[in-house]
């Protein structure tokens, strides 16, 4: 009889833990830059970054992190993306390469950037 009680408790614990993992918001994605790009007044150097955003769209607030440090904040449009691959779109403005869009393939979402960006130190 004790075995049944322990099995039931273990089952409930496992179920509650897996539900909490599923409930986590997927409002973040990782991306890599191979060349320096400008995002507003902030220059992002080559390397690995993470973008996190607040809101469900279409207008969201975005933080760009390198490691644990916030290197830029901005607003962006969160749009559905048909692509299943991660990608970064870069354009040219004022003779510099600018970050225009980040596609997160697994999420089927993309962040499209405007011009209002502030650096964080």
C-alpha positions, 0 to 999 in steps of 0.5 A: 500500500505504501508503494502505491502512495509513493508512486502516486506522489511521484507521478503528481510531482512529475506531472506538475514539473512538466506542466511548469516547463510547458507554461514557460513563455518563449519570448526569447531567442538566440542569434549570432552575428558574424560581422559588426552591425549597428542597432540604433546608436549601439554597435553590436560586435560579432558574437552570440546574443539573446533577444528577449521581448515583452508582449505578444505583438505586434509591438514589443519591447526588446532587450538584446543581451550578450551573456548576462549584460543588456547591450541594447533595448528597443521596440520592434514588431513581432511578426509571424515568420514562415521560415523554419530556419534562424536568420539575421537580416542586415541592411545598409543605412548611412554607410553602416550595416544595420540590423533589420530583422531576426527570424527565430525558426523554431518559434516561427516568429521574427523581430523587425526593428525600427530606428529607436534604440537606446544603449545600456551600459 
